[in-house]
Amino acid sequence: MRGKSVTAWLFAAGAAILLVVLLLEILQLHSLAVIAVSVTTPASALLMSAVGLMLYARRGLVREDHLHILNLSISGGLVTFLISELTAAAMSPLISKEILYFIVDLIQLVGILLWAVGTVGYLMTSREVLGYLNPRTMWGILVLPSAAYSLLVLLTISGQSPAIGPVEIVTKTPIAFGLTLVVVTMALLALVFRNGRLFAPMVLGLAGILIALVRSALSVFGFFGEPLVGLMGTESYLFLGASLVAASRL
């Protein structure tokens, strides 16, 4: 199946899932909406991580192709997010929410680290080849928004969300920093390749990480369990999978 066909199917699946969950919410079938999201979120993470590993891991884990390394890091990040989704589902009846969120956040931090290493590494390689930014400017663009947002998250959950314990603060602040860093990096890559074939994969990847950032931000305010917010996980994974498929056709 051609890459464009697979991407189209992923968009169709994402739109269908979104419409079904919205319809259930409109009909006030909240429990069914929660069940639907609890199934689609880990299922989409499983499918997209499997697609990514199938496309890139079989080509070798160590290669000089920096685009391959980027896509492999995105695939690896999806695997860790899959583990976090399964952990949340399996352990939620067994332990307190504070400990559960701490464990889930720690697992997701590994995935975010993989995304950051892959995206920043590819940006640095592209900068060296194309010479479009000096290193000081590049790091300023990457770090300042990430630091500002993570500080905002820290202040918010410290002062306005007393239900969130200090253990979660330890993980949610670096998650905010890491996701923002990856979003800004992907935005820069999309800007750099705006006239090339890499533009579509970069924009799809940017959309996926941006949705993950919004989902993380909403969880800070205690909306993590709401089905429409949980649905963002499904959409995020599908966008990232579409990015991997689009990049594989180059």
Residue pairs with C-beta under 8 A, 6 or more apart in sequence:
2 249
3 245
3 246
3 248
3 249
4 249
6 242
6 245
7 204
7 242
7 245
7 246
10 238
10 241
10 242
10 245
11 238
11 242
13 238
14 234
14 235
14 238
14 239
17 36
17 40
17 231
17 234
17 235
18 231
18 235
20 36
21 33
21 36
21 37
21 227
21 228
21 231
22 228
24 30
24 32
24 33
24 36
24 227
25 33
25 227
25 228
30 227
33 227
33 228
34 225
34 227
34 230
36 227
37 227
37 230
37 231
37 233
37 234
38 89
38 230
40 231
40 234
41 85
41 230
41 231
41 233
41 234
41 237
42 82
42 85
42 86
42 89
44 233
44 234
44 237
44 238
44 241
45 78
45 81
45 82
45 85
45 233
45 237
46 82
47 237
47 241
48 78
48 237
48 238
48 240
48 241
48 244
49 75
49 78
49 79
49 81
49 82
51 241
51 244
51 245
52 71
52 72
52 74
52 75
52 78
52 240
52 241
52 244
53 75
53 79
55 71
55 75
55 244
55 245
55 248
56 68
56 71
56 72
56 75
56 244
56 248
57 72
57 75
59 68
61 72
63 69
66 121
66 122
66 125
67 122
67 198
67 247
67 250
69 118
69 121
69 122
70 118
70 119
70 121
70 122
71 118
71 244
71 247
71 248
72 118
73 114
73 115
73 117
73 118
73 119
73 121
74 114
74 115
74 118
74 205
74 240
74 243
74 244
75 244
76 111
76 114
77 111
77 112
77 114
77 115
77 118
78 111
78 237
78 240
78 241
79 111
80 107
80 108
80 110
80 111
80 114
81 107
81 108
81 111
81 233
81 237
83 107
84 104
84 107
84 108
84 111
85 233
87 103
87 104
87 107
88 100
88 104
91 100
91 103
92 100
98 165
98 167
98 168
99 167
101 168
101 171
101 224
102 167
102 168
102 170
102 171
105 168
105 171
105 172
105 175
106 171
108 175
109 171
109 174
109 175
109 178
112 175
112 178
112 179
112 182
113 178
115 178
115 182
115 209
116 178
116 181
116 182
116 185
119 182
119 185
119 186
119 189
119 205
120 142
120 181
120 185
122 189
123 138
123 185
123 188
123 189
123 192
124 138
126 132
126 189
126 192
127 133
127 135
127 138
130 192
132 192
133 141
138 188
141 184
141 188
142 181
142 184
142 185
142 188
143 181
145 180
145 184
146 176
146 177
146 178
146 180
146 181
146 184
147 177
149 176
149 177
149 180
150 173
150 174
150 176
150 177
150 180
152 176
153 172
153 173
153 176
153 217
153 220
154 169
154 173
154 176
156 220
156 221
157 164
157 168
157 169
157 172
157 220
158 169
161 220
161 221
161 222
163 222
164 172
164 220
164 222
172 216
172 219
172 220
175 216
176 213
176 216
176 217
176 220
179 209
179 212
179 213
179 216
180 213
182 209
183 206
183 209
183 210
183 213
186 202
186 205
186 206
186 209
187 206
189 198
189 202
189 206
190 199
190 202
190 203
190 206
193 199
193 202
197 250
198 247
198 250
200 246
201 243
201 244
201 246
201 247
201 250
202 243
204 239
204 240
204 242
204 243
204 246
205 239
205 240
205 243
207 239
208 235
208 236
208 237
208 238
208 239
208 240
208 242
208 243
209 236
209 240
211 232
211 235
211 236
211 239
212 232
212 233
212 236
214 232
215 229
215 230
215 232
215 233
215 236
218 224
218 226
218 229
218 232
219 229
223 229
224 230
